[in-house]
Amino acid sequence: MGRVMGPDVGTRTVGVAASDPGRTLASPVRTLSRRSVRDDAVGLPFGVEEHG
């Protein structure tokens, strides 16, 4: 099984979490301050690439 990444979109921040390889536990990876939908979408892949 591979890791699963999940966003947690709030009104002020977007959090990104990644599961362990067994998909049992998720841990925070990155928190981004929200600016606009476009900026949020551009910033998310960087958190994903670091933890691939």
N, C-alpha and C positions, 0 to 999 in steps of 0.2 A: 504494500500500500504506500502511496505517496502522501505528502503533506497536503493539507487543505489551508487555504488563505481565506480570511473573511474580513470584510469591512464592517465597521460600526459607525454609521453616519449619524452625527449629532448636529445640533444647531450651530455650535461654535467650532467643533473639531471633528476630524475623521480619524478613527483609530483603525489600525490594521493588526490582526492577530494571525498567528500561524500555529497549526497543530504539530504535535510530534509525529514521527513517522508511523506510529501505530494508531494515530487519530484518536487518542485517548484524552489528551490535554492540550488546550490552546494557551499560548502565551502571547503577550503584547509584543509587537514588532516595532511599530512606529505610530506617532500621533502627529497629524498635520492640522494646522489652523485652517479653517475654512475661509475661502475668499470668494470664489465663484464656482459654478458647476464646472466650467472649463478648466480652471486652475486645479480644482480638486481631482479631476480625471487625469490631468497631466502628471500630478504628483504621486498618484497611487502606484504606478508601475515601478517606481524607484524602490519602494519598500518591498515589493514582490521580488525584484531581481536580486536584492541583497540576501534573501533567504531561500531563493529558488528551491 
